[in-house]
Amino acid sequence: MKTIDHWIDGRTVQGASGNDGPVTDPATGAETTRVALASAGEVDAAVAAAKAAFATWGTSSLAARTKVLFAYRALLDGHRDEIAELITAEHGKVHSDALGEVARGLEIVELACGITTQLKGELSTEVSSRVDVSSIRQPLGVVAGITPFNFPAMVPMWMFPLAIACGNTFVLKPSEKDPSAALRVAQLMSEAGLPNGVLNVVHGDKVAVDRLLEHPDVAAVSFVGSTPIARYIHATASANGKRVQALGGAKNHMLVLPDADLDAAADAAVSAAYGSAGERCMAISAVVAVGDTGDALVQKISDRAAKIKIGPGNDPSSEMGPLITKAHRDKVASYVEGAAAQGAEVVLDGTGYTVEGHENGHWIGLSLLDKVSTDSDAYRDEIFGPVLCVLRAETYEEGLALINASPFGNGTAIYTRDGGAARRFQLEVQAGMVGVNVPIPVPVGYHSFGGWKDSLFGDHHIYGNDGVHFYTRGKVVTTRWPDPSDGGVDLGFPRNH
């Protein structure tokens, strides 16, 4: 059986540790390939290659960097379908959704192509007699990215194009569940002319992750994943002196006010809750119905959800695919199976769903839980599957308080026709990304993505201006050129004059 190997110093490197893991087709449940799992020594080799490459890449011209990035953007555009097919084969999402993921990644590549403006410094002349002060930003060195299974191409592209454009070199540790897309987008960088060693990929599990977090030559770590792991990444990498951005889990709420267009709200709730089988950190997983909107809204959501076609991601008629693994499918199902005992009304139960001819796939149907309590497991936990919880609130204030009491603060949305209520919400809600009549408020590439509270550990959001600042550090230079009239010793505190 084929094994997916590492990419180190511009070439494929076979795993030498003897450890590997399965990669399955979620639509069939069949193991399709194996992936090498790196030892600490193999991680060291990737970091060493990146460190050696930084000696020249870190001082390369912006023109040289952007030339590679523009070529890379063209290659990615030409390989959209190929990358999307790799995503569908290992993740399970439908092809159109996979294509959307690639398009989102391309946005960040395009941002990186314009790095020349992002890295412009500042200059103040004559701050004192013949003294100038300038501020510049310089790369950190070797940086690492640890990325999740749910967006195997997009999330890596949130990281390495900007990091590389800023002059850093990069070691990527993608999810071992669906590694092929991440490996392919990295290899395309080499085809675009990126020097060997600037971008490396090591596959692995906790052994590889821990080595990256501890390695003395890794200056910074970017991570996207669950909150418990994000907290661990942040604590461990910080303790080892690294800069860290660790994006965690989510429980994204949609607040629906009585004046909202309920058809639009129902369309948005179904799209945002069940798209990509709910395996999105920006999925809407909790709808808060205010006033008397609840019954009508639940009925509209139920009517729409019942019509969604579930099937293999490579079937053009499928609107939703399977979950990533059988273990994850069973975990998601357990929340629905235990919901009634914890007080919820199970409007739709998708736990018994199968697809004819693909009975061993990791299938689950759409589930809708109404009148969910805030102390239930289905509400408290990030389910990461096609399960939508509906909660009831009497007033805007009660709904807002419910949302703000959640430990998560990734994204949120409000559906209303009232501009004043929307303005209040965007200022008062405790979340990093807010949508007004927009269910999934993922910002465009030139704004930054990131949450609050237990959805982000670290000071910087990802991509946009925050991404550029994360991958660089500031330096201030004060300059005075000698003049014949200069001279004399002055032990006083430096001052402007």
Secondary structure, DSSP 8 states (H G I E B T S, - for coil): --EE-EEETTEEE---SS-EEEEE-TTT--EEEEEE---HHHHHHHHHHHHHHHHHHTTS-HHHHHHHHHHHHHHHHHTHHHHHHHHHHHT---HHHHHHHHHHHHHHHHHHHTHHHHT--EEEEEEETTEEEEEEEEE-SEEEEE--SSSTTHHHHHHHHHHHHTT-EEEEE--TTS-HHHHHHHHHHHHTT--TTSEEE---SHHHHHHHHH-TTEEEEEEES-HHHHHHHHHHHHHTT-EEEEE----EEEEE-TTS-HHHHHHHHHHHHHGGGG--TT-EEEEEEETT-HHHHHHHHHHHHTT--B--TTSTT-SB---S-HHHHHHHHHHHHTTGGGT-EEEE--TT---TT-TTS-----EEEES--TTSHHHHS---SSEEEEEEESSHHHHHHHHHTSSEESEEEEE-S-HHHHHHHHHHS--SEEEES-SS----TTS-B--EETTEESS--BSHHHHHHHTEEEEEEEEE---TT------S-----
